[in-house]
Amino acid sequence: MASLITQVKSKLFIHSSQKSMHALDGAYASLLHGRSLDFEDLRAYEYGDQVRDIDWRATARMDVPMVKRHRANRMHTVLFVVDTGLSMTALAHDEKPKRDLAILATGALGILALRHGDDFSVIHGDAQRIRRRAPGRSEGALEHALRTIDQEIATASAPSDRDALLSFVARTIARRCIVVIVTDEAPVTDETERMLRRLRVQHDVVWVTIRDADPVLDHVSHATRADVGTRWAIPDFVHGDPEVRGEIVAQAEADAARRDDLLDRLEISRAALETQDAAVGELLRMLNRRTHVRS
């Protein structure tokens, strides 16, 4: 079987290779605002450096902008909380498996964590069971974690239960982590909000949404489309019906607006992934938004 990390790296490097990777590396550092730092040395300012890192006394002395460089003295744990229930067996917005985008998001951020000397762990599950993997600090451990996610989603039979996953994290994870929630567009609930408020007290939280495929197409189609949970087949005649599709789109937009409003109020960084090709760019934009907020 082909390496999943290799597939993820091919996406990371698809846009002008090193430029893309350097951009992601720099943006990832914005996740680490709570890291303890020791001063290391000074260097000339470069485009993209944070204004807060400028040493104004050294700048005045050298007559060119100088920034402080620091060395981290405490690593972080990036905790991936991945929904591996039945809803994740469906198609994403690009009509490809949602699990492929879940693996890409987890793998991309996992690779960045390893490059920055952090470790990672994974909690995954559904309505029947929740499991936690031991922390890892190698690409081999990340590959194994990605394969576990792939296998769990591919063979899922129990419904998804996002709130149970969040509750498990809130009850069992005491050490401060960067908690990356990888889930789909299922509407947020009052319990979701309650759990997120608890998590925000202890952890830095990031939310990655895997966009669902449109249940009703905007054109006539005789392809069979069915709900993965109920197995209810969508009748052919509704495809291309503007009234039916309009109602479904309106409901989806309302659910997304409620989710985004909740995440924004709780100051939780978010990204919505639709396609394999655009996913890395969206993750970069999310990380960059964190940088700008904290600069």
Secondary structure by P-SEA (a helix, b strand, c coil): cccaaaaaaaaaaccaaaaaaaaaaaaaacccccccccccccccccccccccccaaaaaaaaccbbbbbbbbcbbbbbcccccccccccccccccccaaaaaaaaaaaaaaaaaaacccbbbbbbcccbbbbbcccccaaaaaaaaaaaaaaaaaccccccaaaaaaaaacccccccbbbbbbccccccaaaaaaaaaaaaccbbbbbbbcccccccccccccccccccccccccccccccaaaaaaaaaaaaaaaaaaaaaaaaabbbbbbbccccaaaaaaaaaaaaaaaaac
